[in-house]
Amino acid sequence: MILYKNSKIEIRKSAIHGFGVFAKEDIKEGELLEECNYAKGIFYGDALDHVYRWPKRGKDYKYATIPFGFACVYNCAMSTEKKSVNWECDEERDLYIFKATKDVAGGEELLSYYGPQYWIAHEKRKQIKKDIANGIYTNNI
């Protein structure tokens, strides 16, 4: 099986955070961006910022995964209205599928929407890291 990656996308330095995925040329709503396989397992530390739930979001999922390809490089839109990328699980082919949710102009960064639960967990992990660095985190990890 050969996985698809749209030739219209690339990774560049992002003004939002580190690197991001950008349109090299115009992309139409619904256009396939990429198909990604993944690693599943138990993830710790900074890797948790890149975990996707298979095959469903929320609490109804089978296992945690980290998709390959550009999946972990899409930065976050601050609202669902501003996102330009969405993902779904193709359970039959055992892949993540990323598609454009709206027209994207060449040069524009493609953004996913992580949702509020992501940010709550992210901030909690940041605080734990800070506490560990300061020697005040007392829970067993």
Disulfide bonds with the S-S distance in Angstrom:
none
